Amino acid sequence: MDYIKRIDELVKLLKQYNYEYYVLDNPTVTDYEYDSLLRELEVLENEHPEYIRSDSPTQKVGDYLKLDLEEIVHDNQMMSLQDVFNYQELREFDERVKKAIGSPNVEYTCELKIDGIASTIHYDDGLLVLAATRGNGLIGENITQNALTIRTLPKVLKKPLTLEVRGEVYMQKDVFDSLNEERLKENKPLFMNPRNAAGGSLRQLNAEITKERKLDQFAYTLVNPMNYNIYKQSDVMEFLKNLGFNVNPHYKLCRNIEEVIDYIESFKEKRKELNYATDGIVIKVNDLTLYDIIGYTVKVPKYAVAYKFPAEIVTTKLKDIVFTVGRTGMITPNAVLEPVLVGGTTVSRATLNNEDFIIQRDIRIGDYVKVRKAGEIIPEVVEVDFTKRVGNLAPFKMLTNCPECGMPLVKRENESEHHCINPDCCGRILEQLIHFSSRAAMDIEGLGEKQTELLYNLGYIKDVSDIYLLENYKQDLLTLDGYGQQKVSNLIEAINKSKQNRLDQLIFGLGIRFVGAKASKNLVKYYHSIDELKNAKYEDLVLIDDIGDVMANSIVDYFKNEHHLNILQKLKLNGVDPKNIVEVNDHQPLLGKTIVVTGTLETLSRTEANDLIEKNGGKAASSVSKKTSYVLAGHDAGSKLTKAKDLGIEVITEQEFFELIKK
C-alpha cells in the first residue's frame, strides 16, 4: 500500500467533508463513514509521523468558516473531543487518565451529546454582549444578533457576573417537523435533519428568520471555572443552572468507568424518546484541577471523550436501483427501498455509491438489505442479508448509457465512478444550473431546485449565462403558476445582485471538476479575474496551497473547452465579470516583500497568514526562491525551511512576523 498517497487521499476527502459539514450544513457522508476515514488517517499518521500534514484534519478542529459572517478570535480555544466507539476504547481512556494522575480513583460526569452547533456566549456584568460559533476552534463567527433570538438562552443573568459559557444550539424535533412542513408547502428544499436546520438558522444574516426557527440551547461548560471557585464539572452544571441557563437535566456523576457504561446503556433506547437529537455521551473527568495534569493534544483535551452511539441498522427490501447524473456527469446508483423507519424518519431511498460498491457486496434487486442512517443524516445500504435471499436474483449490471441523454458512459482509469461526458446532457445541465444558483455559489435567492427545473424545462435557461437574461422574459414569467409580481421582481433583483458577487463565488459556481469553495478562495489570491485564471499554467497552479496535480489539470482542461469559453463570454456580456480586489491597509509595511509560510503556526492558519501578508502589501508565495524576502516558519516546517537556509533567506517566527506588520 502506498501510505503517502493514501494519507493525501484521506486528507483531501476529510477536508471536503468538513467543508460540507461546517460551512454548508449539508454533509454528504454519514458520521460513521467520516469517523472511519478519520480513524484510518490517525492510524497511518501514528505509524508514519514524518508524513503528518500541517493541514491534516487530525491537527485541527473544523477547518472552515462561513464567509459572510464577521470573524471572532476566541480568547480560549474551543477544542473538539476524541470519539470512542466501544466500551474497550472507553476503558482504555479510563486507564490513560488513571496513569496520568497516578491514582486508581476517578470520578466522571456523563452528559448527553446534543447534535447541534457548538457556541460560546460572553456576558459582561450579567448582560449578553457576544456570541460566536466554534469555527476552526481559534476563530469563529459572530452570531450575537441571532443568539439574542434563542428562546432558552438568558440575555440577562440572575447575577451580574462577567463570564464565558459554552453550549450547544439545537432545534427540537417537533419544531424541525413543523419547519419542513412549511417549506414543503412553499416548494422550498427540505432540511435534512435538526442539526442542519439549526446550523442554517444560526448563520442567517437576518435575525428575524432565526427567530422564526425557534432555536434552543443547552449550556454545558464554563470557561476558567476556577476563577469562580468552582473545582468540579458537576458543580459547573449547578452553577450554570442557578444563573438561569438551560442545562440538560440528564447529566450524572459516576464514581468509576463501569457506572459510566451503565449510564450509556440506560440511554441507548431512552434517547429516542427525547424531543432533541443526540448522537452520543460526553464523558469528562469531574475534578477540574486534574485537567492540566492529564493534558491536551493540538485538537482535543485528554480528560474527556465522546462515546458515539452505534448506527441504527434496519433491514428492508431493495425494490429497484435507479441512476442519477450529477453536474460533472458522475452517475450515482441509488437504492429504491420498501419504506422503513430509520433514526426516526421513514427512508425509501439510499445511496449505493458506485458500481464497485455494489459488486463487492453482491447487491441485487429483490434482496433484503441492511440500511443505516448514522448520525441521522444520509441513508446508505451497508450489506445484503443473504439469509433472506430467495431464488436466482439477477446480478447487478451497470448502465452503459446515460439515463438522461442516452450517450455512452465513460469510466476513467483509477476511478470507481462512471461519467456522462456529453456537455449537452440535460441531466448534467440541470445540475450545473442548480449548483450555480446555490447558496454556496452565486447565492441567487428564489432560484432553488424546483424553480430552476421549471425554467429549464420551459426553455428559458439553457446554460448559466441565460439566468441573466430572465429579465427579458418578465411578462412571460408572470403567467406561470405561483409567479406573482412580487416574486418575479424579487427573483430579478436577486439575479442582478449576484452580478456583484466575489470572484471566488463565480469560480465555484462554474463547477470546475475537483474545485471546491476553499480552492476557489485560494485561486483568487493569485488570479484576480476569470481571464487571468483562464490563462493559468499547470506549473504555476500546482504551487498554490491545496491545488494538487489533479485539480491543476482539471482547471487547465476546463479553460481549453470551447463550450465553457463560450459560456464565460456570454456571462461577461451579461454583466458577470467580477474582479478580485485584495484588501490592503492604508500603510503597507510589507510592500515589495515576498513571504513564504511553512509549518504549523501557533495562532494563524496558513490561509490567515497569507491574507495578512496581502492586506499589508506583501506577496504570499507558495515556493521558496531567490526572490523570497522571508520564510515565516512554524512547527514541523519541512523542505521549504531547508531550502530557505540553503539560499540564505531570512527565517522569521510568528512573533517577528507580527512585529513586521506593526512597523
Order of alpha helices (4+ residues) and beta strands (2+ residues): alpha-alpha-beta-beta-alpha-beta-beta-beta-beta-alpha-beta-alpha-alpha-alpha-beta-alpha-beta-alpha-beta-alpha-beta-beta-beta-beta-alpha-beta-beta-beta-beta-alpha-alpha-alpha-alpha-alpha-alpha-alpha-alpha-alpha-alpha-beta-alpha-beta-beta-alpha-beta-alpha
